[in-house]
Amino acid sequence: MEISQKVYSNLRKVPKGKVTTYKELAKSINSKAYRYMGYLMKHNKDSINIPCYKVINSDGSIGNYSGNGGIKTKIKLLKKDGIKIKNKKIDLKKYLHKF
């Protein structure tokens, strides 16, 4: 299985109401290529089945979103999942999914 498939497969395992970080996603495949995780999210062609909106920065900030509507859509999707956003950040102690 190629790296992108492993990453996308792991991302599908993040439950509703939880997020992960680029760092945690990279660690899930025994990598330190955190920026590459961002590249993969940006180039995700199947945002319906691969929920890249659930990937945020390690400091809890939302980060970017290349899907339709950009960051506003990412925030809307996160809120729809029941994730509370305060000052454009997410409480990782409450919402972080580790692999």
Secondary structure, DSSP 8 states (H G I E B T S, - for coil): --HHHHHHHHHTTS-TT-BEEHHHHHHTTT---HHHHHHHHHT-S-TTTS-GGGEE-TTSB-----STTHHHHHHHHHHHTT--EETTEE-HHHHB---
